[in-house]
Amino acid sequence: MVRANGVAMHVQQLAPDDPPADQLAGDASRTGPPTAVLIHGIATDNLASWYLSLAYPLASAGFRVVMYDLRGHGRSDRPPTGYRVDDLVDDLAALLDELGIAGPVHLLGNSLGGTIAFGYAVRHPGRVASIVAVEAAPATTRWLTRIRRQLAAALGPTRPAAAPGGPGARYLTALRNLVATTSAGQDLPASTPLAAADLHAIDCPVLGVFGSESAAADLAPSLVHLLPQARVVVIQGHRHAVLVTGRDQVRDQVLPWLLDQLGSGPGPTPGGSPAGASADPAGMAVPRR
């Protein structure tokens, strides 16, 4: 447990395996292993989704891996207020300071975690080496409107039925509990939106990963529009939980891309797409059939 920004936060770390000698050759200034910070999503999510998917592959590839439970989630404190995106960015910044991590770090965010990663990169551009956003987008006005509608639909009297005991039912129960015990339901939609000028501060490489059957897949084109340096991969046959349900496919896209940012690994050729993907005319990467 680490106290950061006034919140006791549950943190787990994995030490890196020894990276190959040539892995860090592209960064002569690096004096230690690269750090990957993994940020989870809302409601039922916690650091376990990363622990059971990409955490060990990242450590095996030579990354120091840091995972934590967001405020109000997992084993971290659940304060009654402080759930705007800026608050969650403040939590991340304070946590990295408490851990003595000056950066630049590789941020990997799932759903809301990706939104937090973008917000952190806007406010601390020199401390971010790259961003992997799974089913996520920056907190633009469009994103905030979408969150407001999703919360209203999920919590309202006409919310869609979910199979008892299934993932949908567990998500709704956790979301209702979070909203009933904190100001998250009001805070998130009331977050300060990021404008185009804000997003220009994000000049690091960005990889977006979406499930083809996810309701969030329509965010992919706007991600490329907002961040021209972004590369987007769509994993066929998966929904919003693609990080877990498509764990192997996500790993096979993310690891080569991250290693390429370090100056090693197969990665995409200049102007090309990640291994196993091909680019469509809009500049998005889609799996080959």
VORO-894340 format. One record per residue (C-alpha): residue number from 1; residue in one letter; x, z, y. Coordinates in nm, 3 decimals, padded with zeros to 5 digits, always signed. Example, Ala and Ser with C-alpha at 12.3 -4.5 7.8 and 13.67 -1.06 7.14 Angstrom:
[atom 1 "A" [+01.230 +00.780 -00.450]] [atom 2 "S" [+01.367 +00.714 -00.106]] 
This chain:
[atom 1 "M" [+00.000 +00.000 +00.000]] [atom 2 "V" [+00.138 -00.100 +00.342]] [atom 3 "R" [-00.015 +00.014 +00.669]] [atom 4 "A" [-00.031 -00.275 +00.915]] [atom 5 "N" [-00.240 -00.319 +01.231]] [atom 6 "G" [-00.405 +00.015 +01.158]] [atom 7 "V" [-00.523 -00.091 +00.809]] [atom 8 "A" [-00.390 +00.022 +00.471]] [atom 9 "M" [-00.332 -00.306 +00.291]] [atom 10 "H" [-00.282 -00.365 -00.079]] [atom 11 "V" [+00.027 -00.582 -00.128]] [atom 12 "Q" [+00.189 -00.728 -00.437]] [atom 13 "Q" [+00.522 -00.910 -00.442]] [atom 14 "L" [+00.709 -01.115 -00.700]] [atom 15 "A" [+01.085 -01.153 -00.681]] [atom 16 "P" [+01.212 -01.509 -00.714]] [atom 17 "D" [+01.398 -01.645 -01.009]] [atom 18 "D" [+01.740 -01.777 -00.913]] [atom 19 "P" [+01.678 -02.116 -00.750]] [atom 20 "P" [+01.888 -02.415 -00.852]] [atom 21 "A" [+02.203 -02.445 -00.640]] [atom 22 "D" [+02.088 -02.773 -00.487]] [atom 23 "Q" [+01.738 -02.649 -00.402]] [atom 24 "L" [+01.843 -02.498 -00.070]] [atom 25 "A" [+02.096 -02.769 +00.014]] [atom 26 "G" [+01.859 -02.922 +00.269]] [atom 27 "D" [+01.859 -02.599 +00.475]] [atom 28 "A" [+02.211 -02.483 +00.544]] [atom 29 "S" [+02.082 -02.203 +00.769]] [atom 30 "R" [+01.886 -02.032 +00.492]] [atom 31 "T" [+02.045 -01.706 +00.380]] [atom 32 "G" [+01.790 -01.604 +00.118]] [atom 33 "P" [+01.508 -01.738 -00.096]] [atom 34 "P" [+01.211 -01.904 +00.077]] [atom 35 "T" [+00.905 -01.682 +00.115]] [atom 36 "A" [+00.554 -01.789 +00.015]] [atom 37 "V" [+00.269 -01.578 +00.157]] [atom 38 "L" [-00.059 -01.619 -00.032]] [atom 39 "I" [-00.387 -01.549 +00.151]] [atom 40 "H" [-00.719 -01.532 -00.035]] [atom 41 "G" [-01.079 -01.606 +00.068]] [atom 42 "I" [-01.391 -01.404 +00.145]] [atom 43 "A" [-01.632 -01.181 -00.052]] [atom 44 "T" [-01.546 -01.179 -00.425]] [atom 45 "D" [-01.194 -01.308 -00.366]] [atom 46 "N" [-00.878 -01.097 -00.355]] [atom 47 "L" [-00.509 -01.144 -00.427]] [atom 48 "A" [-00.585 -01.180 -00.801]] [atom 49 "S" [-00.691 -01.543 -00.751]] [atom 50 "W" [-00.334 -01.622 -00.648]] [atom 51 "Y" [-00.178 -01.383 -00.898]] [atom 52 "L" [-00.349 -01.568 -01.183]] [atom 53 "S" [-00.282 -01.918 -01.050]] [atom 54 "L" [+00.024 -02.003 -00.840]] [atom 55 "A" [+00.211 -01.674 -00.792]] [atom 56 "Y" [+00.430 -01.688 -01.104]] [atom 57 "P" [+00.498 -02.065 -01.083]] [atom 58 "L" [+00.613 -02.013 -00.723]] [atom 59 "A" [+00.841 -01.724 -00.821]] [atom 60 "S" [+00.980 -01.931 -01.107]] [atom 61 "A" [+01.054 -02.209 -00.857]] [atom 62 "G" [+01.265 -01.969 -00.648]] [atom 63 "F" [+01.017 -01.835 -00.392]] [atom 64 "R" [+00.975 -01.474 -00.291]] [atom 65 "V" [+00.598 -01.435 -00.331]] [atom 66 "V" [+00.389 -01.203 -00.114]] [atom 67 "M" [+00.017 -01.149 -00.183]] [atom 68 "Y" [-00.220 -00.909 -00.011]] [atom 69 "D" [-00.588 -00.813 -00.002]] [atom 70 "L" [-00.754 -00.891 +00.331]] [atom 71 "R" [-00.916 -00.602 +00.515]] [atom 72 "G" [-01.250 -00.527 +00.353]] [atom 73 "H" [-01.142 -00.680 +00.021]] [atom 74 "G" [-00.984 -00.566 -00.303]] [atom 75 "R" [-00.792 -00.241 -00.270]] [atom 76 "S" [-00.729 -00.270 +00.105]] [atom 77 "D" [-00.916 -00.055 +00.356]] [atom 78 "R" [-01.263 -00.165 +00.468]] [atom 79 "P" [-01.283 -00.074 +00.838]] [atom 80 "P" [-01.629 -00.119 +00.992]] [atom 81 "T" [-01.510 -00.370 +01.256]] [atom 82 "G" [-01.234 -00.623 +01.322]] [atom 83 "Y" [-01.327 -00.934 +01.120]] [atom 84 "R" [-01.278 -01.214 +01.369]] [atom 85 "V" [-01.019 -01.472 +01.269]] [atom 86 "D" [-00.785 -01.340 +01.539]] [atom 87 "D" [-00.811 -00.991 +01.386]] [atom 88 "L" [-00.716 -01.129 +01.045]] [atom 89 "V" [-00.426 -01.319 +01.200]] [atom 90 "D" [-00.313 -00.994 +01.365]] [atom 91 "D" [-00.324 -00.826 +01.023]] [atom 92 "L" [-00.101 -01.096 +00.875]] [atom 93 "A" [+00.148 -01.080 +01.163]] [atom 94 "A" [+00.169 -00.700 +01.144]] [atom 95 "L" [+00.206 -00.709 +00.766]] [atom 96 "L" [+00.498 -00.954 +00.781]] [atom 97 "D" [+00.663 -00.733 +01.043]] [atom 98 "E" [+00.617 -00.424 +00.826]] [atom 99 "L" [+00.771 -00.608 +00.531]] [atom 100 "G" [+01.064 -00.722 +00.744]] [atom 101 "I" [+00.982 -01.091 +00.698]] [atom 102 "A" [+01.084 -01.279 +01.012]] [atom 103 "G" [+01.007 -01.622 +00.872]] [atom 104 "P" [+00.976 -01.909 +00.868]] [atom 105 "V" [+00.736 -01.859 +00.577]] [atom 106 "H" [+00.532 -02.097 +00.365]] [atom 107 "L" [+00.165 -01.999 +00.405]] [atom 108 "L" [-00.079 -02.077 +00.123]] [atom 109 "G" [-00.442 -02.001 +00.205]] [atom 110 "N" [-00.756 -02.035 -00.004]] [atom 111 "S" [-01.082 -02.091 +00.188]] [atom 112 "L" [-01.088 -01.830 +00.468]] [atom 113 "G" [-00.722 -01.764 +00.385]] [atom 114 "G" [-00.637 -02.118 +00.490]] [atom 115 "T" [-00.819 -02.068 +00.820]] [atom 116 "I" [-00.610 -01.754 +00.877]] [atom 117 "A" [-00.294 -01.953 +00.800]] [atom 118 "F" [-00.383 -02.215 +01.063]] [atom 119 "G" [-00.459 -01.942 +01.317]] [atom 120 "Y" [-00.125 -01.775 +01.248]] [atom 121 "A" [+00.059 -02.106 +01.287]] [atom 122 "V" [-00.105 -02.165 +01.628]] [atom 123 "R" [+00.006 -01.826 +01.756]] [atom 124 "H" [+00.344 -01.810 +01.579]] [atom 125 "P" [+00.454 -02.173 +01.538]] [atom 126 "G" [+00.821 -02.089 +01.493]] [atom 127 "R" [+00.748 -01.857 +01.202]] [atom 128 "V" [+00.574 -02.109 +00.973]] [atom 129 "A" [+00.766 -02.354 +00.754]] [atom 130 "S" [+00.462 -02.520 +00.594]] [atom 131 "I" [+00.093 -02.466 +00.519]] [atom 132 "V" [-00.097 -02.528 +00.195]] [atom 133 "A" [-00.469 -02.505 +00.270]] [atom 134 "V" [-00.697 -02.499 -00.036]] [atom 135 "E" [-01.059 -02.574 +00.056]] [atom 136 "A" [-00.987 -02.475 +00.415]] [atom 137 "A" [-00.977 -02.596 +00.775]] [atom 138 "P" [-00.881 -02.450 +01.115]] [atom 139 "A" [-01.134 -02.239 +01.304]] [atom 140 "T" [-01.266 -02.516 +01.528]] [atom 141 "T" [-01.611 -02.507 +01.689]] [atom 142 "R" [-01.737 -02.717 +01.397]] [atom 143 "W" [-01.593 -02.470 +01.145]] [atom 144 "L" [-01.750 -02.172 +01.323]] [atom 145 "T" [-02.089 -02.345 +01.331]] [atom 146 "R" [-02.054 -02.416 +00.961]] [atom 147 "I" [-01.970 -02.052 +00.883]] [atom 148 "R" [-02.268 -01.932 +01.086]] [atom 149 "R" [-02.502 -02.161 +00.892]] [atom 150 "Q" [-02.350 -02.071 +00.557]] [atom 151 "L" [-02.385 -01.699 +00.621]] [atom 152 "A" [-02.746 -01.746 +00.732]] [atom 153 "A" [-02.824 -01.954 +00.423]] [atom 154 "A" [-02.651 -01.716 +00.182]] [atom 155 "L" [-02.799 -01.398 +00.327]] [atom 156 "G" [-03.141 -01.520 +00.439]] [atom 157 "P" [-03.472 -01.476 +00.253]] [atom 158 "T" [-03.465 -01.839 +00.136]] [atom 159 "R" [-03.114 -01.826 -00.007]] [atom 160 "P" [-03.069 -02.039 -00.324]] [atom 161 "A" [-03.112 -01.865 -00.655]] [atom 162 "A" [-02.799 -01.790 -00.858]] [atom 163 "A" [-02.770 -01.727 -01.229]] [atom 164 "P" [-02.768 -01.350 -01.294]] [atom 165 "G" [-02.415 -01.229 -01.361]] [atom 166 "G" [-02.264 -01.568 -01.276]] [atom 167 "P" [-02.002 -01.641 -01.008]] [atom 168 "G" [-02.270 -01.735 -00.756]] [atom 169 "A" [-02.458 -01.408 -00.803]] [atom 170 "R" [-02.137 -01.204 -00.781]] [atom 171 "Y" [-02.038 -01.388 -00.463]] [atom 172 "L" [-02.376 -01.323 -00.297]] [atom 173 "T" [-02.368 -00.956 -00.397]] [atom 174 "A" [-02.015 -00.910 -00.259]] [atom 175 "L" [-02.097 -01.101 +00.059]] [atom 176 "R" [-02.413 -00.898 +00.123]] [atom 177 "N" [-02.218 -00.578 +00.066]] [atom 178 "L" [-01.942 -00.687 +00.306]] [atom 179 "V" [-02.195 -00.780 +00.575]] [atom 180 "A" [-02.395 -00.461 +00.523]] [atom 181 "T" [-02.093 -00.233 +00.558]] [atom 182 "T" [-01.889 -00.415 +00.824]] [atom 183 "S" [-01.927 -00.639 +01.128]] [atom 184 "A" [-01.791 -00.940 +00.935]] [atom 185 "G" [-02.123 -01.125 +00.948]] [atom 186 "Q" [-02.120 -01.115 +01.328]] [atom 187 "D" [-01.745 -01.131 +01.383]] [atom 188 "L" [-01.649 -01.440 +01.186]] [atom 189 "P" [-01.893 -01.682 +01.358]] [atom 190 "A" [-01.799 -01.525 +01.694]] [atom 191 "S" [-01.428 -01.598 +01.652]] [atom 192 "T" [-01.248 -01.783 +01.929]] [atom 193 "P" [-01.249 -02.154 +01.839]] [atom 194 "L" [-00.927 -02.354 +01.827]] [atom 195 "A" [-00.916 -02.659 +02.052]] [atom 196 "A" [-00.717 -02.977 +01.994]] [atom 197 "A" [-00.449 -02.849 +02.230]] [atom 198 "D" [-00.413 -02.536 +02.017]] [atom 199 "L" [-00.373 -02.737 +01.701]] [atom 200 "H" [-00.095 -02.946 +01.857]] [atom 201 "A" [+00.117 -02.631 +01.825]] [atom 202 "I" [+00.105 -02.676 +01.449]] [atom 203 "D" [+00.390 -02.916 +01.386]] [atom 204 "C" [+00.487 -02.798 +01.039]] [atom 205 "P" [+00.401 -02.997 +00.723]] [atom 206 "V" [+00.046 -02.937 +00.595]] [atom 207 "L" [-00.103 -03.003 +00.251]] [atom 208 "G" [-00.480 -02.981 +00.208]] [atom 209 "V" [-00.632 -02.946 -00.138]] [atom 210 "F" [-01.005 -02.992 -00.202]] [atom 211 "G" [-01.235 -03.013 -00.502]] [atom 212 "S" [-01.425 -03.341 -00.519]] [atom 213 "E" [-01.755 -03.159 -00.595]] [atom 214 "S" [-01.712 -02.894 -00.328]] [atom 215 "A" [-01.936 -02.867 -00.024]] [atom 216 "A" [-01.614 -02.822 +00.174]] [atom 217 "A" [-01.477 -03.163 +00.073]] [atom 218 "D" [-01.626 -03.315 +00.388]] [atom 219 "L" [-01.370 -03.113 +00.586]] [atom 220 "A" [-01.087 -03.326 +00.446]] [atom 221 "P" [-01.117 -03.622 +00.687]] [atom 222 "S" [-01.137 -03.391 +00.989]] [atom 223 "L" [-00.827 -03.204 +00.871]] [atom 224 "V" [-00.629 -03.529 +00.877]] [atom 225 "H" [-00.778 -03.615 +01.217]] [atom 226 "L" [-00.689 -03.276 +01.366]] [atom 227 "L" [-00.343 -03.262 +01.207]] [atom 228 "P" [-00.205 -03.614 +01.162]] [atom 229 "Q" [+00.091 -03.479 +00.966]] [atom 230 "A" [-00.146 -03.336 +00.703]] [atom 231 "R" [-00.165 -03.484 +00.356]] [atom 232 "V" [-00.486 -03.422 +00.161]] [atom 233 "V" [-00.531 -03.420 -00.216]] [atom 234 "V" [-00.876 -03.424 -00.378]] [atom 235 "I" [-00.897 -03.276 -00.729]] [atom 236 "Q" [-01.169 -03.456 -00.922]] [atom 237 "G" [-01.446 -03.264 -01.100]] [atom 238 "H" [-01.396 -02.926 -00.929]] [atom 239 "R" [-01.591 -02.729 -00.671]] [atom 240 "H" [-01.493 -02.466 -00.412]] [atom 241 "A" [-01.316 -02.247 -00.671]] [atom 242 "V" [-01.067 -02.526 -00.748]] [atom 243 "L" [-00.774 -02.285 -00.708]] [atom 244 "V" [-00.892 -02.107 -01.024]] [atom 245 "T" [-01.089 -02.371 -01.214]] [atom 246 "G" [-00.832 -02.645 -01.146]] [atom 247 "R" [-00.529 -02.417 -01.155]] [atom 248 "D" [-00.300 -02.660 -01.338]] [atom 249 "Q" [-00.396 -02.960 -01.123]] [atom 250 "V" [-00.345 -02.758 -00.804]] [atom 251 "R" [-00.008 -02.636 -00.926]] [atom 252 "D" [+00.103 -02.989 -01.014]] [atom 253 "Q" [+00.029 -03.100 -00.657]] [atom 254 "V" [+00.148 -02.796 -00.464]] [atom 255 "L" [+00.481 -02.717 -00.629]] [atom 256 "P" [+00.643 -03.062 -00.592]] [atom 257 "W" [+00.518 -03.082 -00.235]] [atom 258 "L" [+00.661 -02.740 -00.145]] [atom 259 "L" [+00.995 -02.816 -00.308]] [atom 260 "D" [+01.005 -03.138 -00.112]] [atom 261 "Q" [+00.975 -02.932 +00.209]] [atom 262 "L" [+01.292 -02.750 +00.102]] [atom 263 "G" [+01.475 -03.079 +00.063]] [atom 264 "S" [+01.458 -03.097 -00.316]] [atom 265 "G" [+01.220 -03.173 -00.598]] [atom 266 "P" [+01.036 -03.498 -00.673]] [atom 267 "G" [+00.777 -03.474 -00.392]] [atom 268 "P" [+00.635 -03.778 -00.215]] [atom 269 "T" [+00.851 -04.064 -00.104]] [atom 270 "P" [+00.864 -04.114 +00.274]] [atom 271 "G" [+00.516 -04.221 +00.382]] [atom 272 "G" [+00.389 -04.179 +00.027]] [atom 273 "S" [+00.162 -03.936 -00.154]] [atom 274 "P" [+00.225 -03.633 -00.377]] [atom 275 "A" [+00.309 -03.701 -00.739]] [atom 276 "G" [+00.000 -03.813 -00.928]] [atom 277 "A" [-00.193 -03.925 -00.623]] [atom 278 "S" [-00.244 -04.242 -00.425]] [atom 279 "A" [-00.333 -04.279 -00.059]] [atom 280 "D" [-00.658 -04.435 +00.055]] [atom 281 "P" [-00.691 -04.635 +00.379]] [atom 282 "A" [-00.785 -04.325 +00.575]] [atom 283 "G" [-00.453 -04.162 +00.491]] [atom 284 "M" [-00.598 -03.914 +00.240]] [atom 285 "A" [-00.447 -03.873 -00.103]] [atom 286 "V" [-00.685 -03.905 -00.396]] [atom 287 "P" [-00.608 -03.871 -00.767]] [atom 288 "R" [-00.553 -04.193 -00.955]] [atom 289 "R" [-00.829 -04.280 -01.198]] 
